[in-house]
Amino acid sequence: MSNPAPRAVMEKLAADFGEMHPDLEVELDIVDREAWKSQIRNALSANPPDVVNWYAANRMLPYVESGLFMDISDMYASGELTGLDSVKGAMTIDGKQWGVPYSYYQWGIYYREDIFNELGLSEPATFEEEMANCQKILDSGRKCYTIGSKFLWTAGGWFDYLNMRTNGFDFHMELARGEVPWTDDRVRETFANWRKLIDMGAFIDDHQTYSWQEALPFMVNGEATAYLIGNFAVPHLREAGLSDDQIDFYQFPKIGDHPMGEDAPTDTFHIASGAQNVEAAKAFLKYVTSPEVQAEINGPDGLGQLPVNANASVADDEFIQQGFEMLSQNATGGIAQFFDRDFPAEMAALGMEGLQEFMVFPDNLDDILQRLESARQRIYD
């Protein structure tokens, strides 16, 4: 958390916790985010810090499997960690909990509400309604979706949602864990649904040449009507001149009858299995997930994200409130962490290359799936 805003949040957390516990000496180490990804294993292996921050679900799996994160299931079982029900699953491996979440944010479809009103469209609840809306948008001379797939991961968001809606959250996670072949007919069905939009011409042209930020002007200028993206895009849309009357948000619509899974990348704290100060570390986890602290650190003056505690108050922001309600109440399928966090790193990299290629050359699907299946058999072996 080395960027200025999250760093300030971390520094205040450490300082406030230290004031509450004058008998403790709290030391805070700040490591660059990218550097930490390569350093965490070594840091946990020899003289580890008591508490480390990381990511949920499959991203914590290697450290759980190698015994570097402490099992804190007793804290959940004892009722010390209330209000975390919707995110508990993201912290659970083998029926045990290995840390606490402290912040997350929603993904979904952000759209031009004024253009919807102009065309007489309402928020779709089903994929059929989504495609019907898209056809009317195309008929008006606009594209349905902007996307910048130059750096690949935005295509991962489309696959996540289409696969969770087509086949359900549990199937999506089985695929992420390498338990399902990429050539499975159910995976092909996900791509078939995606192809319906591609063949309609729903996406902006040449999206593979744009970063996600470079694709924003298409929505700002009204050349495209919507963007499947995380809530981090909202400040950019506002800075570009769109008012909250012009932007709105809806949950990715249903395809089958599956409970709705959502992408909500989750930041987490863990106790190192070699921690020297376990009781103090547990007290910190309890502190950082409390409703009051959750409201403060995730508020507009903090991380500007969503509190994970369902009892926390939420910032007076239209999109944060909609996201909080969606993830607390309507993400009944489960909460995924996003393609490049849920899949192992090498599989994620190859997968996202294939997803972007499919968006540009959908006729290559068979070759893409064969490549990804060969990679699956090697990577998960």
N, C-alpha and C positions, 0 to 999 in steps of 0.2 A: 504494500500500500504506500508506495513511495511518491506518488503524485501529490501535489500540495494539499488538495481538499481532503482526500482520505487520510493522508498523513496527519493532518491536524486533528481529525477525528480520533485516530489511534493514540496520538499524544495526549489528548484530553481524557480518553478512556483510562489510560495508564495513570495519569495524574489524579483523576477523581477517585479511582479505586485505591490508590495509595493514600489519599486523604481519609478514606473510610477505614483504612487498616493501618494506623500509624506504627504498628508493630512490624509491618512488612517493609522491605526495601524492594520497590518495583523497578526492574530494569527493562528498558524497551530497546530492541534492536530493529532498525529499519533496513530492509534489503530491497533493492530494485526488483520489481515484479518479475521481469524476465530472468534475472539472475537467480531469483529464489527457486524458480522451476527446476533449475539444474543443481541447486545447492541443498534442497530440502532433505534429500535422502542422507547426505553426509552429515547435515546438521542434526538430524534425528538419531544418528547412529552413535555418535561420540559426544558425551557431555551435552545432552540436548537441552534446549530451553524448556521451561515447564509447559508453556502454551504456544502454539504456532497457528498462524492462519493459512487457510488453504481453500479447497473447493469440495463440493458435495459429490455424492453418488460414485460413479465409476472412477472419477479423478482421485478419490481417496482409497480406492481398492488396493493399489500396489502397497500402500503403507499399512493398510489393515492386514493384508496377507503376509507381509514380512514382519509383523509384530511391532511396528514402530508407533502406531497410535493406540492409546489406551481405550479399553472397553468401558464406557460410562453408562451402560444400560441401567445400573442401579439408580442413577439420578433421574432417569425417565420413570422407572418403576415406582420410585418413592414419592412421585408427585412434586418433586422440587422444580421441575421444568414445565410449568403449565402454559397453555396457549400455543404450543408448538405442534399440534396434531397434524396440520396440513403439510408440514415440512419434515415431520419425523421420518417418513419413508425415505427421503433423500439422504438421511444420516444412518440408514439401517443396511447392514450387510450380515447375512447369515443369522437374521433374527435379532441382532444386537446393534446397539447404537454406539457410534465411534466419535462423536463430537456434537457441537451445536451450530446451527446456522445463525448468522447475525444480520444478514441483509440479502435481499434478492430483488429482482425486477421482472416485470412481465414483458412477454412478447405478444404481438397480436397485429391486427390490421388497422393501421392508422389511415384515415381517409379524409378527403375534402368534403366536409358536410355541406358546404354551399353548392358544390357541383351535384351531389346526391339530391339536394332539394330542387335544384334547377331541372334535373332529369326525372323527378318524381320517384326516386329510389328510396327504399328503406333498408335498414341493416339486415342482411340475410342470416337466416338461422340454419339453412341447409346448403349443401354444395350446389344443388340444382338452382336455388335462388341466387347463389353467388355467380353462377355462370349466366343466368338470365340478366342479372345486373350488368355483368361484364359485356354482354352483347349490346345492351343499350348504351353503355359507355363507348364502346367501339363505334357504334352507329353515329355517335355524336362527334366523331373525329378525334377522340382521345384514346390513349392506351389505358388499360385497367390498372396495371401495376408498374411502378418504377422499381428497379433493383440495380445495384452495382455489384457484379459478381467477379470483379477483377481479382479480389483477394479471396475468392472461393466460399468463405464461410456463410455468406448470405444465402447461397443456394442450399446450404445445410439446413437453414431455417425452413425453407419450403419443403424439403424432404421430411424433416421432423414432423411438421404438422400434417402433411398429406398421409404419411405412414401411420401416425397416431390416430388419425381420423378414419383411415381406410381399414386398419387392422387392429387398432387398440394400443393402449400404452404398454401393456405387458408384452405384446409381440414386438413392439419397437425396442424395448429393453432387451429382449431375447436376441434380437438382431445385433444390438450394440455389444452384447456379451459374446458374440460369435457362435451362438447356438442355432442359428438359422442360416441356410445357404442364401447367398444373394440371388441365386437363380430360382428361388422358391416362387411359385405362382402368386403368392400373396404379395411379395415384393414387386413383382411385375404389375400387379393390380394398382399398387401405389403409383408406379410410373405411368400407367395408363390414365389414371385420373389427372396426373400432372400434364400429360400430353394433350388432354382435352383443352387446357388453357393455352399451352404453347401453340397448338394448331389453330386456335382462334385468333392468334396474334395478340394475346393479352398483355405480354411483357414489352417494355420499351426495346427498341432495336439496339444492337451493339452493346448490351449491358455488360459484356465481358471486358469492355474497355474502361469501365467506370469503377471507382471505389464507392463504398456505400454513401459517403458524403457527396461525391460528385453526381450521384443519382438523385439527390434531394431536389435540385432545381426543377426537375420534370414535374414533381408534385407541387412545388411552390408556384410554378408558372401555369399549372392547370393542364399540362400536356398529358399527365397521367394522374389517375384519381386516388390511388392508394399505394401503401408501402407495408409489406409484412416485415416488421422490424421490432427492435426492443425500444423500451421507453426512453432510452438515451437519445433517441432522435428528436424528441419533442422540443428541447431547448433550441436546437438548430432550426427547426421549423418556425419557432417563434421569432428567433433572431432574424430570420429571412423575411419576416413581415407578415406571416399568417397569424390571425387572431384565433383565440379559442373558439370563436363562433364559426370559424372556417375549418377547424380540425375536429375530428371525433375518432372514436376507437371502438372496435368490436372484436369479440372472441372469434377465432377461426371457426367457421361453421361446421356442423356435423356432416359426415359422409355416411357412415353406417350407424348402428345403434350402440356404439361403444361409449362408455363414460369418457368425458372430455379430459384428455391429458394436455398439459401445457408445458412450454419451455419457460423456465424461470431460473436462469443461472444464479446459483446460491453461493455466497461467500460464508466461510465456516471457521470456527476455532476448534482446535483439537488439543488434548493433553498428550504429550509425548509419553510413551510407555516407560521411558527412563527418567521421567520427571522426578526432581528431588522434593518438590513442594506440592504434593498432590492435593492436600486439603485446600490450600490457598488457590491452586489452579481451578478446583471445582467451584470455589466461591466466586472466582472471576467469571466462569461460564454462566453461573446462576445470575450474576450481576448483569452481564452483557445481554442476556436474553430477557431481562425483566421489562415489563411494559413501558416504564418511564424512560429507561435508557434506550430502548428500541425506538421510541417516538423521537427522542432527541437526536440520536446518531443518524437516523434515516430521514430526518426532516430536511426542509429546503436549505437550511444553513449547514447541514451535514453532508451525508452521501446523496441526498435527493432520490432515495430509492424506497423500497417498501419494507416496513417492519415485518419480521417473521412471526412475532407474537401477536396472535389474533386479538388480544386484549389491549394492544397499543393504540394510541390515537394516531390518526393519519393526517399528513399535511393537507392544508386547504388547497388542493390542486386537483383539477378535474381528472387528470389521467392517472395520478397516483391513487386517487380514491377508486376509480374504476378498476385499476389493476389489483388493488387490495381486495376488493369485493370478489373479483373473478377468481383470484388464487385462493382466497380463504373459503369461498363458498361453492364455486362452480368448476373447480379443477378436480372433479371427483375421480378421474382416471388415475391421476398421479402427476407428479412434477418432474419433468425431465430437465437435464442441465444444459442441453444444446449439443448438437452433433459432435463438435470438436472437443467436448468434455466427456460425453457419454461413451464414445468409441475410443479405444486405445489410440495413442498419438499417431502411429504409422497408418493404422486403418483409417483414421479420421482424415489424414492428409490425402491418401489415395482416394478415399471415398468422395471427398469434396471436389477433387479434380474430375472424377467421373460424373458427379452431379452437374457441375458447370458444363462439361462437355455435352451432357444430355440436353441441357437447356438450349444449347447452340445447334447441336446436331442430333436431334432425337432419334434419327434412324440408326444411330450407332449403339442403341441400347443393348443388343445382344453381346456385342464386343465388350461394352463397359461392364456388364454383369459378370461375364466370364472372367474378366481381369480382376474384379473385386472378389469373386469367389476364390480364385487362385490365391489372392492375397490373404483372404480370411483363413484358408487352410494352412497357410505358412505362419501367419502372425499369432494365431491363437493356439498354435500347437504346444 
